Amino acid sequence: MSFKYECADFSQFQEQLKKMRDLDDKIIYALNTSIPTESFKGQVDAEAKCRELHGQLETGYGHRQEAIKKCIVVCADTVKTLKEKREDNKDDVSLNKQFKTEQRKLRLLQAELSVEDIIRERTQKTFRERCRLFFRFDSL
């Protein structure tokens, strides 16, 4: 599952993150379809299903963290450049406006890291509760 992301437009970037978080949002459904009930225990390899789901979750976390951090770096560089330009030309209103807009976007991107941590924690908790009988969590 590969997603392209655009750092320039925060709304668009946030929409892409939402799509990338689809598995986390539907973790209960994914677990319900992966883990067998008592009557089907012998027919489905629950350990393999939990391991596969865990791999998908970890891959998703990695992609999202990478995307957010790359956009933070891009935005921070833009803010730095605009700050230097602003110091040279303090009376330029449009430059000041652009600088403040980029600063706001940088703060929003940094907040997305916190959101990501909360989503990961919530998903991991649910995953552990449901897969604890079938999957060892030494690596988590």
N, CA, C and O atoms as CSV, one atom per row, in Angstrom:
chain,resi,resn,atom,element,x,y,z
A,1,MET,N,N,0.840,-1.167,0.000
A,1,MET,CA,C,0.000,0.000,0.000
A,1,MET,C,C,0.890,1.237,0.000
A,1,MET,O,O,1.510,1.567,1.011
A,2,SER,N,N,0.947,1.905,-1.123
A,2,SER,CA,C,1.815,3.070,-1.252
A,2,SER,C,C,0.957,4.317,-1.439
A,2,SER,O,O,0.016,4.332,-2.232
A,3,PHE,N,N,1.302,5.355,-0.694
A,3,PHE,CA,C,0.581,6.611,-0.789
A,3,PHE,C,C,1.551,7.716,-1.147
A,3,PHE,O,O,2.677,7.766,-0.652
A,4,LYS,N,N,1.095,8.599,-2.014
A,4,LYS,CA,C,1.863,9.802,-2.305
A,4,LYS,C,C,1.310,10.883,-1.391
A,4,LYS,O,O,0.107,10.951,-1.138
A,5,TYR,N,N,2.195,11.713,-0.907
A,5,TYR,CA,C,1.728,12.784,-0.043
A,5,TYR,C,C,2.319,14.107,-0.477
A,5,TYR,O,O,3.444,14.178,-0.971
A,6,GLU,N,N,1.552,15.130,-0.285
A,6,GLU,CA,C,1.936,16.478,-0.675
A,6,GLU,C,C,2.019,17.328,0.585
A,6,GLU,O,O,1.028,17.497,1.294
A,7,CYS,N,N,3.197,17.858,0.858
A,7,CYS,CA,C,3.415,18.644,2.073
A,7,CYS,C,C,2.927,20.078,1.948
A,7,CYS,O,O,2.643,20.721,2.959
A,8,ALA,N,N,2.824,20.591,0.728
A,8,ALA,CA,C,2.498,22.005,0.539
A,8,ALA,C,C,1.099,22.350,1.044
A,8,ALA,O,O,0.894,23.426,1.605
A,9,ASP,N,N,0.150,21.461,0.856
A,9,ASP,CA,C,-1.239,21.703,1.271
A,9,ASP,C,C,-1.546,20.818,2.472
A,9,ASP,O,O,-1.665,19.601,2.330
A,10,PHE,N,N,-1.676,21.419,3.659
A,10,PHE,CA,C,-1.875,20.644,4.876
A,10,PHE,C,C,-3.180,19.857,4.843
A,10,PHE,O,O,-3.221,18.712,5.294
A,11,SER,N,N,-4.240,20.451,4.317
A,11,SER,CA,C,-5.532,19.748,4.257
A,11,SER,C,C,-5.435,18.482,3.419
A,11,SER,O,O,-5.975,17.437,3.782
A,12,GLN,N,N,-4.744,18.592,2.304
A,12,GLN,CA,C,-4.558,17.431,1.441
A,12,GLN,C,C,-3.690,16.383,2.138
A,12,GLN,O,O,-3.967,15.186,2.056
A,13,PHE,N,N,-2.651,16.831,2.816
A,13,PHE,CA,C,-1.779,15.919,3.550
A,13,PHE,C,C,-2.565,15.200,4.647
A,13,PHE,O,O,-2.406,13.996,4.846
A,14,GLN,N,N,-3.402,15.937,5.346
A,14,GLN,CA,C,-4.209,15.342,6.412
A,14,GLN,C,C,-5.186,14.307,5.845
A,14,GLN,O,O,-5.450,13.282,6.473
A,15,GLU,N,N,-5.710,14.583,4.670
A,15,GLU,CA,C,-6.611,13.632,4.011
A,15,GLU,C,C,-5.871,12.345,3.663
A,15,GLU,O,O,-6.421,11.253,3.812
A,16,GLN,N,N,-4.631,12.465,3.200
A,16,GLN,CA,C,-3.824,11.287,2.898
A,16,GLN,C,C,-3.523,10.485,4.168
A,16,GLN,O,O,-3.559,9.254,4.154
A,17,LEU,N,N,-3.226,11.188,5.261
A,17,LEU,CA,C,-2.996,10.490,6.531
A,17,LEU,C,C,-4.248,9.725,6.954
A,17,LEU,O,O,-4.165,8.607,7.464
A,18,LYS,N,N,-5.392,10.335,6.737
A,18,LYS,CA,C,-6.655,9.673,7.088
A,18,LYS,C,C,-6.806,8.359,6.310
A,18,LYS,O,O,-7.227,7.345,6.865
A,19,LYS,N,N,-6.459,8.393,5.028
A,19,LYS,CA,C,-6.525,7.168,4.219
A,19,LYS,C,C,-5.513,6.137,4.702
A,19,LYS,O,O,-5.788,4.938,4.714
A,20,MET,N,N,-4.331,6.624,5.102
A,20,MET,CA,C,-3.285,5.713,5.572
A,20,MET,C,C,-3.646,5.094,6.932
A,20,MET,O,O,-3.134,4.032,7.286
A,21,ARG,N,N,-4.518,5.753,7.683
A,21,ARG,CA,C,-4.933,5.265,9.008
A,21,ARG,C,C,-6.167,4.366,8.947
A,21,ARG,O,O,-6.748,4.041,9.983
A,22,ASP,N,N,-6.557,3.975,7.778
A,22,ASP,CA,C,-7.770,3.177,7.600
A,22,ASP,C,C,-7.754,1.893,8.420
A,22,ASP,O,O,-8.750,1.568,9.067
A,23,LEU,N,N,-6.654,1.163,8.407
A,23,LEU,CA,C,-6.561,-0.095,9.155
A,23,LEU,C,C,-6.691,0.161,10.654
A,23,LEU,O,O,-7.358,-0.597,11.357
A,24,ASP,N,N,-6.058,1.225,11.145
A,24,ASP,CA,C,-6.154,1.562,12.561
A,24,ASP,C,C,-7.592,1.904,12.938
A,24,ASP,O,O,-8.066,1.525,14.009
A,25,ASP,N,N,-8.280,2.618,12.058
A,25,ASP,CA,C,-9.661,3.001,12.327
A,25,ASP,C,C,-10.596,1.794,12.339
A,25,ASP,O,O,-11.627,1.803,13.011
A,26,LYS,N,N,-10.226,0.765,11.596
A,26,LYS,CA,C,-11.091,-0.419,11.487
A,26,LYS,C,C,-10.464,-1.640,12.155
A,26,LYS,O,O,-10.681,-2.772,11.721
A,27,ILE,N,N,-9.680,-1.403,13.221
A,27,ILE,CA,C,-8.955,-2.487,13.878
A,27,ILE,C,C,-9.900,-3.545,14.447
A,27,ILE,O,O,-9.611,-4.739,14.357
A,28,ILE,N,N,-11.012,-3.132,15.026
A,28,ILE,CA,C,-11.959,-4.095,15.596
A,28,ILE,C,C,-12.484,-5.021,14.499
A,28,ILE,O,O,-12.536,-6.237,14.681
A,29,TYR,N,N,-12.870,-4.448,13.372
A,29,TYR,CA,C,-13.353,-5.252,12.254
A,29,TYR,C,C,-12.268,-6.199,11.757
A,29,TYR,O,O,-12.523,-7.379,11.515
A,30,ALA,N,N,-11.049,-5.669,11.607
A,30,ALA,CA,C,-9.941,-6.503,11.127
A,30,ALA,C,C,-9.673,-7.662,12.080
A,30,ALA,O,O,-9.417,-8.783,11.640
A,31,LEU,N,N,-9.732,-7.399,13.373
A,31,LEU,CA,C,-9.510,-8.467,14.353
A,31,LEU,C,C,-10.654,-9.469,14.342
A,31,LEU,O,O,-10.428,-10.674,14.455
A,32,ASN,N,N,-11.870,-8.980,14.206
A,32,ASN,CA,C,-13.024,-9.884,14.174
A,32,ASN,C,C,-12.974,-10.818,12.970
A,32,ASN,O,O,-13.394,-11.972,13.060
A,33,THR,N,N,-12.471,-10.331,11.859
A,33,THR,CA,C,-12.406,-11.192,10.674
A,33,THR,C,C,-11.153,-12.064,10.672
A,33,THR,O,O,-11.082,-13.033,9.915
A,34,SER,N,N,-10.169,-11.742,11.500
A,34,SER,CA,C,-8.915,-12.497,11.532
A,34,SER,C,C,-8.900,-13.593,12.584
A,34,SER,O,O,-8.377,-14.682,12.348
A,35,ILE,N,N,-9.464,-13.308,13.728
A,35,ILE,CA,C,-9.387,-14.236,14.853
A,35,ILE,C,C,-10.638,-15.112,14.885
A,35,ILE,O,O,-11.759,-14.602,14.861
A,36,PRO,N,N,-10.449,-16.411,14.939
A,36,PRO,CA,C,-11.604,-17.318,14.911
A,36,PRO,C,C,-12.340,-17.355,16.247
A,36,PRO,O,O,-11.766,-17.090,17.304
A,37,THR,N,N,-13.616,-17.688,16.167
A,37,THR,CA,C,-14.400,-17.926,17.376
A,37,THR,C,C,-14.084,-19.337,17.857
A,37,THR,O,O,-13.375,-20.080,17.177
A,38,GLU,N,N,-14.594,-19.705,19.000
A,38,GLU,CA,C,-14.332,-21.038,19.575
A,38,GLU,C,C,-14.654,-22.164,18.589
A,38,GLU,O,O,-13.899,-23.131,18.485
A,39,SER,N,N,-15.758,-22.044,17.873
A,39,SER,CA,C,-16.174,-23.118,16.970
A,39,SER,C,C,-15.278,-23.250,15.734
A,39,SER,O,O,-15.268,-24.309,15.106
A,40,PHE,N,N,-14.532,-22.217,15.372
A,40,PHE,CA,C,-13.684,-22.265,14.184
A,40,PHE,C,C,-12.198,-22.277,14.505
A,40,PHE,O,O,-11.374,-22.083,13.611
A,41,LYS,N,N,-11.844,-22.499,15.754
A,41,LYS,CA,C,-10.439,-22.432,16.159
A,41,LYS,C,C,-9.529,-23.347,15.358
A,41,LYS,O,O,-8.408,-22.960,15.027
A,42,GLY,N,N,-9.976,-24.526,15.046
A,42,GLY,CA,C,-9.138,-25.482,14.333
A,42,GLY,C,C,-8.989,-25.192,12.855
A,42,GLY,O,O,-8.077,-25.717,12.217
A,43,GLN,N,N,-9.855,-24.374,12.297
A,43,GLN,CA,C,-9.859,-24.126,10.861
A,43,GLN,C,C,-9.014,-22.924,10.445
A,43,GLN,O,O,-8.662,-22.798,9.272
A,44,VAL,N,N,-8.685,-22.046,11.382
A,44,VAL,CA,C,-7.952,-20.820,11.054
A,44,VAL,C,C,-6.711,-20.730,11.929
A,44,VAL,O,O,-6.770,-20.987,13.131
A,45,ASP,N,N,-5.597,-20.367,11.327
A,45,ASP,CA,C,-4.359,-20.190,12.073
A,45,ASP,C,C,-4.342,-18.766,12.645
A,45,ASP,O,O,-3.901,-17.829,11.980
A,46,ALA,N,N,-4.821,-18.618,13.873
A,46,ALA,CA,C,-4.951,-17.307,14.498
A,46,ALA,C,C,-3.589,-16.633,14.703
A,46,ALA,O,O,-3.469,-15.414,14.581
A,47,GLU,N,N,-2.575,-17.430,15.011
A,47,GLU,CA,C,-1.242,-16.840,15.216
A,47,GLU,C,C,-0.750,-16.180,13.932
A,47,GLU,O,O,-0.229,-15.065,13.960
A,48,ALA,N,N,-0.918,-16.872,12.811
A,48,ALA,CA,C,-0.483,-16.318,11.524
A,48,ALA,C,C,-1.288,-15.068,11.172
A,48,ALA,O,O,-0.737,-14.096,10.655
A,49,LYS,N,N,-2.573,-15.096,11.448
A,49,LYS,CA,C,-3.429,-13.934,11.159
A,49,LYS,C,C,-3.017,-12.742,12.013
A,49,LYS,O,O,-2.943,-11.619,11.515
A,50,CYS,N,N,-2.750,-12.976,13.294
A,50,CYS,CA,C,-2.318,-11.891,14.181
A,50,CYS,C,C,-0.951,-11.357,13.757
A,50,CYS,O,O,-0.713,-10.150,13.778
A,51,ARG,N,N,-0.065,-12.260,13.376
A,51,ARG,CA,C,1.270,-11.845,12.928
A,51,ARG,C,C,1.160,-10.992,11.651
A,51,ARG,O,O,1.838,-9.972,11.520
A,52,GLU,N,N,0.315,-11.413,10.729
A,52,GLU,CA,C,0.114,-10.670,9.482
A,52,GLU,C,C,-0.480,-9.286,9.764
A,52,GLU,O,O,-0.028,-8.285,9.208
A,53,LEU,N,N,-1.475,-9.239,10.617
A,53,LEU,CA,C,-2.105,-7.971,10.972
A,53,LEU,C,C,-1.107,-7.046,11.684
A,53,LEU,O,O,-1.082,-5.840,11.440
A,54,HIS,N,N,-0.296,-7.625,12.556
A,54,HIS,CA,C,0.733,-6.856,13.256
A,54,HIS,C,C,1.728,-6.263,12.253
A,54,HIS,O,O,2.127,-5.106,12.385
A,55,GLY,N,N,2.118,-7.036,11.276
A,55,GLY,CA,C,3.033,-6.552,10.239
A,55,GLY,C,C,2.430,-5.392,9.450
A,55,GLY,O,O,3.109,-4.407,9.159
A,56,GLN,N,N,1.157,-5.518,9.110
A,56,GLN,CA,C,0.477,-4.445,8.384
A,56,GLN,C,C,0.413,-3.173,9.222
A,56,GLN,O,O,0.627,-2.073,8.712
A,57,LEU,N,N,0.119,-3.329,10.500
A,57,LEU,CA,C,0.059,-2.167,11.389
A,57,LEU,C,C,1.416,-1.481,11.495
A,57,LEU,O,O,1.510,-0.258,11.391
A,58,GLU,N,N,2.468,-2.272,11.703
A,58,GLU,CA,C,3.810,-1.705,11.850
A,58,GLU,C,C,4.257,-0.994,10.571
A,58,GLU,O,O,4.871,0.071,10.632
A,59,THR,N,N,3.951,-1.578,9.424
A,59,THR,CA,C,4.286,-0.947,8.150
A,59,THR,C,C,3.563,0.393,8.020
A,59,THR,O,O,4.154,1.388,7.601
A,60,GLY,N,N,2.298,0.408,8.378
A,60,GLY,CA,C,1.521,1.649,8.334
A,60,GLY,C,C,2.091,2.714,9.249
A,60,GLY,O,O,2.182,3.882,8.872
A,61,TYR,N,N,2.476,2.308,10.461
A,61,TYR,CA,C,3.070,3.279,11.396
A,61,TYR,C,C,4.335,3.879,10.808
A,61,TYR,O,O,4.544,5.091,10.859
A,62,GLY,N,N,5.166,3.027,10.255
A,62,GLY,CA,C,6.429,3.491,9.688
A,62,GLY,C,C,6.220,4.483,8.548
A,62,GLY,O,O,6.884,5.518,8.490
A,63,HIS,N,N,5.291,4.162,7.636
A,63,HIS,CA,C,5.023,5.043,6.497
A,63,HIS,C,C,4.490,6.401,6.961
A,63,HIS,O,O,4.905,7.447,6.461
A,64,ARG,N,N,3.569,6.368,7.918
A,64,ARG,CA,C,2.982,7.625,8.386
A,64,ARG,C,C,4.007,8.481,9.128
A,64,ARG,O,O,4.078,9.692,8.922
A,65,GLN,N,N,4.800,7.844,9.991
A,65,GLN,CA,C,5.830,8.590,10.726
A,65,GLN,C,C,6.802,9.234,9.743
A,65,GLN,O,O,7.162,10.402,9.887
A,66,GLU,N,N,7.218,8.470,8.756
A,66,GLU,CA,C,8.161,8.968,7.749
A,66,GLU,C,C,7.556,10.154,6.989
A,66,GLU,O,O,8.226,11.164,6.776
A,67,ALA,N,N,6.294,10.026,6.586
A,67,ALA,CA,C,5.633,11.096,5.837
A,67,ALA,C,C,5.531,12.363,6.679
A,67,ALA,O,O,5.824,13.457,6.196
A,68,ILE,N,N,5.118,12.219,7.928
A,68,ILE,CA,C,4.962,13.387,8.798
A,68,ILE,C,C,6.317,14.052,9.031
A,68,ILE,O,O,6.441,15.273,8.933
A,69,LYS,N,N,7.325,13.250,9.338
A,69,LYS,CA,C,8.647,13.818,9.612
A,69,LYS,C,C,9.251,14.496,8.383
A,69,LYS,O,O,9.893,15.539,8.506
A,70,LYS,N,N,9.051,13.915,7.205
A,70,LYS,CA,C,9.564,14.554,5.982
A,70,LYS,C,C,8.873,15.892,5.748
A,70,LYS,O,O,9.519,16.869,5.369
A,71,CYS,N,N,7.575,15.938,5.971
A,71,CYS,CA,C,6.851,17.194,5.783
A,71,CYS,C,C,7.264,18.230,6.829
A,71,CYS,O,O,7.315,19.424,6.533
A,72,ILE,N,N,7.553,17.788,8.027
A,72,ILE,CA,C,8.035,18.713,9.059
A,72,ILE,C,C,9.367,19.320,8.626
A,72,ILE,O,O,9.579,20.522,8.781
A,73,VAL,N,N,10.255,18.505,8.089
A,73,VAL,CA,C,11.558,19.002,7.633
A,73,VAL,C,C,11.375,19.999,6.490
A,73,VAL,O,O,11.996,21.062,6.487
A,74,VAL,N,N,10.527,19.661,5.525
A,74,VAL,CA,C,10.275,20.549,4.389
A,74,VAL,C,C,9.693,21.876,4.881
A,74,VAL,O,O,10.132,22.947,4.461
A,75,CYS,N,N,8.719,21.798,5.759
A,75,CYS,CA,C,8.067,22.997,6.261
A,75,CYS,C,C,9.025,23.838,7.115
A,75,CYS,O,O,9.023,25.066,7.023
A,76,ALA,N,N,9.831,23.184,7.934
A,76,ALA,CA,C,10.804,23.900,8.771
A,76,ALA,C,C,11.819,24.640,7.899
A,76,ALA,O,O,12.210,25.764,8.215
A,77,ASP,N,N,12.242,24.013,6.809
A,77,ASP,CA,C,13.163,24.676,5.879
A,77,ASP,C,C,12.505,25.899,5.243
A,77,ASP,O,O,13.139,26.943,5.087
A,78,THR,N,N,11.239,25.762,4.879
A,78,THR,CA,C,10.502,26.878,4.292
A,78,THR,C,C,10.379,28.021,5.292
A,78,THR,O,O,10.569,29.185,4.939
A,79,VAL,N,N,10.061,27.685,6.545
A,79,VAL,CA,C,9.948,28.701,7.593
A,79,VAL,C,C,11.282,29.420,7.784
A,79,VAL,O,O,11.322,30.642,7.926
A,80,LYS,N,N,12.357,28.662,7.785
A,80,LYS,CA,C,13.693,29.247,7.958
A,80,LYS,C,C,14.012,30.213,6.812
A,80,LYS,O,O,14.499,31.321,7.036
A,81,THR,N,N,13.734,29.778,5.599
A,81,THR,CA,C,13.975,30.623,4.428
A,81,THR,C,C,13.128,31.894,4.486
A,81,THR,O,O,13.626,32.991,4.230
A,82,LEU,N,N,11.852,31.742,4.823
A,82,LEU,CA,C,10.962,32.897,4.906
A,82,LEU,C,C,11.386,33.844,6.024
A,82,LEU,O,O,11.259,35.062,5.898
A,83,LYS,N,N,11.881,33.287,7.099
A,83,LYS,CA,C,12.339,34.120,8.221
A,83,LYS,C,C,13.530,34.974,7.784
A,83,LYS,O,O,13.609,36.155,8.121
A,84,GLU,N,N,14.444,34.378,7.041
A,84,GLU,CA,C,15.606,35.124,6.547
A,84,GLU,C,C,15.172,36.229,5.581
A,84,GLU,O,O,15.679,37.349,5.641
A,85,LYS,N,N,14.234,35.904,4.696
A,85,LYS,CA,C,13.729,36.901,3.751
A,85,LYS,C,C,13.000,38.018,4.496
A,85,LYS,O,O,13.113,39.192,4.146
A,86,ARG,N,N,12.259,37.635,5.520
A,86,ARG,CA,C,11.489,38.600,6.303
A,86,ARG,C,C,12.406,39.574,7.035
A,86,ARG,O,O,12.089,40.757,7.154
A,87,GLU,N,N,13.538,39.082,7.525
A,87,GLU,CA,C,14.488,39.959,8.214
A,87,GLU,C,C,15.085,40.992,7.261
A,87,GLU,O,O,15.389,42.115,7.662
A,88,ASP,N,N,15.249,40.603,6.002
A,88,ASP,CA,C,15.783,41.529,5.004
A,88,ASP,C,C,14.739,42.553,4.554
A,88,ASP,O,O,15.075,43.670,4.161
A,89,ASN,N,N,13.474,42.152,4.618
A,89,ASN,CA,C,12.402,43.010,4.113
A,89,ASN,C,C,11.238,43.016,5.113
A,89,ASN,O,O,10.218,42.366,4.884
A,90,LYS,N,N,11.392,43.739,6.201
A,90,LYS,CA,C,10.417,43.724,7.304
A,90,LYS,C,C,9.071,44.342,6.944
A,90,LYS,O,O,8.074,44.050,7.606
A,91,ASP,N,N,9.011,45.176,5.929
A,91,ASP,CA,C,7.766,45.877,5.584
A,91,ASP,C,C,6.881,45.110,4.604
A,91,ASP,O,O,5.776,45.557,4.298
A,92,ASP,N,N,7.336,43.991,4.118
A,92,ASP,CA,C,6.565,43.212,3.138
A,92,ASP,C,C,5.454,42.445,3.849
A,92,ASP,O,O,5.708,41.444,4.518
A,93,VAL,N,N,4.221,42.927,3.698
A,93,VAL,CA,C,3.059,42.351,4.375
A,93,VAL,C,C,2.775,40.931,3.880
A,93,VAL,O,O,2.488,40.040,4.679
A,94,SER,N,N,2.852,40.724,2.586
A,94,SER,CA,C,2.559,39.386,2.044
A,94,SER,C,C,3.596,38.358,2.515
A,94,SER,O,O,3.260,37.196,2.741
A,95,LEU,N,N,4.831,38.781,2.661
A,95,LEU,CA,C,5.880,37.885,3.161
A,95,LEU,C,C,5.624,37.521,4.622
A,95,LEU,O,O,5.804,36.371,5.025
A,96,ASN,N,N,5.199,38.523,5.421
A,96,ASN,CA,C,4.851,38.249,6.820
A,96,ASN,C,C,3.684,37.276,6.918
A,96,ASN,O,O,3.684,36.370,7.752
A,97,LYS,N,N,2.698,37.471,6.064
A,97,LYS,CA,C,1.524,36.591,6.053
A,97,LYS,C,C,1.927,35.152,5.675
A,97,LYS,O,O,1.493,34.183,6.298
A,98,GLN,N,N,2.754,35.050,4.654
A,98,GLN,CA,C,3.220,33.726,4.214
A,98,GLN,C,C,4.049,33.052,5.316
A,98,GLN,O,O,3.922,31.849,5.543
A,99,PHE,N,N,4.886,33.823,5.989
A,99,PHE,CA,C,5.699,33.299,7.090
A,99,PHE,C,C,4.813,32.744,8.200
A,99,PHE,O,O,5.042,31.639,8.691
A,100,LYS,N,N,3.810,33.506,8.589
A,100,LYS,CA,C,2.913,33.063,9.670
A,100,LYS,C,C,2.089,31.848,9.261
A,100,LYS,O,O,1.820,30.972,10.082
A,101,THR,N,N,1.694,31.796,8.012
A,101,THR,CA,C,0.961,30.637,7.498
A,101,THR,C,C,1.831,29.385,7.566
A,101,THR,O,O,1.362,28.327,7.984
A,102,GLU,N,N,3.080,29.500,7.163
A,102,GLU,CA,C,3.998,28.356,7.214
A,102,GLU,C,C,4.288,27.936,8.656
A,102,GLU,O,O,4.409,26.747,8.949
A,103,GLN,N,N,4.399,28.913,9.546
A,103,GLN,CA,C,4.608,28.588,10.967
A,103,GLN,C,C,3.432,27.789,11.509
A,103,GLN,O,O,3.616,26.800,12.218
A,104,ARG,N,N,2.223,28.224,11.170
A,104,ARG,CA,C,1.014,27.518,11.602
A,104,ARG,C,C,0.999,26.088,11.069
A,104,ARG,O,O,0.675,25.141,11.786
A,105,LYS,N,N,1.357,25.958,9.799
A,105,LYS,CA,C,1.387,24.622,9.188
A,105,LYS,C,C,2.420,23.734,9.881
A,105,LYS,O,O,2.177,22.546,10.091
A,106,LEU,N,N,3.562,24.303,10.232
A,106,LEU,CA,C,4.592,23.541,10.947
A,106,LEU,C,C,4.069,23.056,12.297
A,106,LEU,O,O,4.296,21.906,12.675
A,107,ARG,N,N,3.380,23.912,13.012
A,107,ARG,CA,C,2.800,23.502,14.310
A,107,ARG,C,C,1.766,22.391,14.126
A,107,ARG,O,O,1.713,21.450,14.917
A,108,LEU,N,N,0.953,22.504,13.086
A,108,LEU,CA,C,-0.047,21.464,12.817
A,108,LEU,C,C,0.617,20.131,12.485
A,108,LEU,O,O,0.163,19.074,12.925
A,109,LEU,N,N,1.685,20.189,11.712
A,109,LEU,CA,C,2.410,18.953,11.378
A,109,LEU,C,C,3.025,18.329,12.624
A,109,LEU,O,O,3.003,17.110,12.790
A,110,GLN,N,N,3.573,19.168,13.498
A,110,GLN,CA,C,4.147,18.648,14.743
A,110,GLN,C,C,3.055,18.034,15.618
A,110,GLN,O,O,3.290,17.034,16.296
A,111,ALA,N,N,1.872,18.627,15.604
A,111,ALA,CA,C,0.752,18.067,16.363
A,111,ALA,C,C,0.335,16.705,15.804
A,111,ALA,O,O,-0.146,15.848,16.545
A,112,GLU,N,N,0.518,16.510,14.499
A,112,GLU,CA,C,0.168,15.221,13.886
A,112,GLU,C,C,1.019,14.086,14.455
A,112,GLU,O,O,0.562,12.945,14.511
A,113,LEU,N,N,2.236,14.380,14.873
A,113,LEU,CA,C,3.056,13.346,15.525
A,113,LEU,C,C,2.410,12.881,16.819
A,113,LEU,O,O,2.426,11.689,17.127
A,114,SER,N,N,1.842,13.808,17.579
A,114,SER,CA,C,1.151,13.444,18.820
A,114,SER,C,C,-0.110,12.645,18.524
A,114,SER,O,O,-0.422,11.672,19.211
A,115,VAL,N,N,-0.821,13.068,17.500
A,115,VAL,CA,C,-2.025,12.333,17.088
A,115,VAL,C,C,-1.644,10.911,16.697
A,115,VAL,O,O,-2.331,9.953,17.052
A,116,GLU,N,N,-0.552,10.787,15.971
A,116,GLU,CA,C,-0.069,9.474,15.529
A,116,GLU,C,C,0.251,8.581,16.726
A,116,GLU,O,O,-0.078,7.395,16.723
A,117,ASP,N,N,0.890,9.147,17.747
A,117,ASP,CA,C,1.203,8.375,18.957
A,117,ASP,C,C,-0.063,7.883,19.645
A,117,ASP,O,O,-0.117,6.743,20.105
A,118,ILE,N,N,-1.072,8.727,19.719
A,118,ILE,CA,C,-2.343,8.351,20.354
A,118,ILE,C,C,-3.023,7.242,19.564
A,118,ILE,O,O,-3.505,6.270,20.147
A,119,ILE,N,N,-3.066,7.380,18.249
A,119,ILE,CA,C,-3.692,6.356,17.406
A,119,ILE,C,C,-2.949,5.035,17.540
A,119,ILE,O,O,-3.570,3.978,17.653
A,120,ARG,N,N,-1.638,5.092,17.529
A,120,ARG,CA,C,-0.834,3.872,17.653
A,120,ARG,C,C,-1.088,3.195,19.005
A,120,ARG,O,O,-1.268,1.979,19.070
A,121,GLU,N,N,-1.103,3.971,20.059
A,121,GLU,CA,C,-1.338,3.417,21.401
A,121,GLU,C,C,-2.709,2.754,21.500
A,121,GLU,O,O,-2.836,1.657,22.045
A,122,ARG,N,N,-3.723,3.417,20.976
A,122,ARG,CA,C,-5.089,2.876,21.010
A,122,ARG,C,C,-5.191,1.585,20.201
A,122,ARG,O,O,-5.795,0.610,20.649
A,123,THR,N,N,-4.604,1.584,19.023
A,123,THR,CA,C,-4.645,0.397,18.170
A,123,THR,C,C,-3.871,-0.758,18.803
A,123,THR,O,O,-4.344,-1.894,18.806
A,124,GLN,N,N,-2.688,-0.473,19.338
A,124,GLN,CA,C,-1.872,-1.516,19.974
A,124,GLN,C,C,-2.607,-2.131,21.167
A,124,GLN,O,O,-2.552,-3.344,21.375
A,125,LYS,N,N,-3.281,-1.308,21.935
A,125,LYS,CA,C,-4.031,-1.807,23.100
A,125,LYS,C,C,-5.111,-2.790,22.643
A,125,LYS,O,O,-5.247,-3.882,23.195
A,126,THR,N,N,-5.862,-2.391,21.642
A,126,THR,CA,C,-6.919,-3.263,21.111
A,126,THR,C,C,-6.321,-4.543,20.535
A,126,THR,O,O,-6.847,-5.632,20.765
A,127,PHE,N,N,-5.239,-4.420,19.796
A,127,PHE,CA,C,-4.582,-5.578,19.193
A,127,PHE,C,C,-4.106,-6.548,20.274
A,127,PHE,O,O,-4.321,-7.756,20.170
A,128,ARG,N,N,-3.467,-6.021,21.298
A,128,ARG,CA,C,-2.967,-6.877,22.398
A,128,ARG,C,C,-4.094,-7.614,23.099
A,128,ARG,O,O,-3.972,-8.798,23.412
A,129,GLU,N,N,-5.191,-6.913,23.343
A,129,GLU,CA,C,-6.322,-7.534,24.027
A,129,GLU,C,C,-6.880,-8.715,23.237
A,129,GLU,O,O,-7.247,-9.738,23.815
A,130,ARG,N,N,-6.942,-8.570,21.929
A,130,ARG,CA,C,-7.562,-9.604,21.108
A,130,ARG,C,C,-6.601,-10.708,20.670
A,130,ARG,O,O,-7.020,-11.852,20.498
A,131,CYS,N,N,-5.340,-10.390,20.488
A,131,CYS,CA,C,-4.384,-11.376,19.979
A,131,CYS,C,C,-3.493,-11.975,21.070
A,131,CYS,O,O,-2.604,-12.768,20.758
A,132,ARG,N,N,-3.700,-11.628,22.306
A,132,ARG,CA,C,-2.795,-12.082,23.373
A,132,ARG,C,C,-2.735,-13.602,23.509
A,132,ARG,O,O,-1.714,-14.129,23.952
A,133,LEU,N,N,-3.780,-14.310,23.148
A,133,LEU,CA,C,-3.797,-15.772,23.262
A,133,LEU,C,C,-3.059,-16.453,22.101
A,133,LEU,O,O,-2.696,-17.626,22.194
A,134,PHE,N,N,-2.844,-15.719,21.023
A,134,PHE,CA,C,-2.304,-16.346,19.821
A,134,PHE,C,C,-0.940,-15.841,19.394
A,134,PHE,O,O,-0.271,-16.482,18.583
A,135,PHE,N,N,-0.520,-14.711,19.921
A,135,PHE,CA,C,0.661,-14.030,19.412
A,135,PHE,C,C,1.492,-13.526,20.575
A,135,PHE,O,O,0.963,-12.913,21.502
A,136,ARG,N,N,2.822,-13.788,20.527
A,136,ARG,CA,C,3.711,-13.320,21.596
A,136,ARG,C,C,4.102,-11.865,21.314
A,136,ARG,O,O,4.412,-11.500,20.180
A,137,PHE,N,N,4.081,-11.058,22.350
A,137,PHE,CA,C,4.324,-9.630,22.200
A,137,PHE,C,C,5.713,-9.218,22.657
A,137,PHE,O,O,5.911,-8.080,23.083
A,138,ASP,N,N,6.670,-10.120,22.575
A,138,ASP,CA,C,8.035,-9.792,22.982
A,138,ASP,C,C,8.582,-8.621,22.175
A,138,ASP,O,O,9.324,-7.792,22.703
A,139,SER,N,N,8.220,-8.554,20.910
A,139,SER,CA,C,8.775,-7.541,20.027
A,139,SER,C,C,8.010,-6.225,20.093
A,139,SER,O,O,8.447,-5.233,19.510
A,140,LEU,N,N,6.886,-6.198,20.786
A,140,LEU,CA,C,6.098,-4.954,20.827
A,140,LEU,C,C,6.519,-4.045,21.935
A,140,LEU,O,O,5.952,-2.965,22.097
